[in-house]
Amino acid sequence: MERTQIVIITVTVAVFLWSAIMVAMGQVAAIASLAPALGLTVHQIVRTVRPRTAPAPGPGIAAVPDQEDGAP
């Protein structure tokens, strides 16, 4: 595992552990207000971890002129 992956996993576990402790202590309102931030955190982590794929090189699509009703 790379160092970056270890850091990402550690931070993610810490955030979710903190959230679980808050719920266990009865701070459901705090979790409800932080749920969007937690969702965004998960989304960003998943997007960062997934490999980025470049579009395959190939011929481009030629532009076709628009000729509706004899317009120039």
Secondary structure, DSSP 8 states (H G I E B T S, - for coil): --HHHHHHHHHHHHHHHHHHHHHHTT-HHHHHHHHHHHHHHHHHHHHHHS-----------------STT--
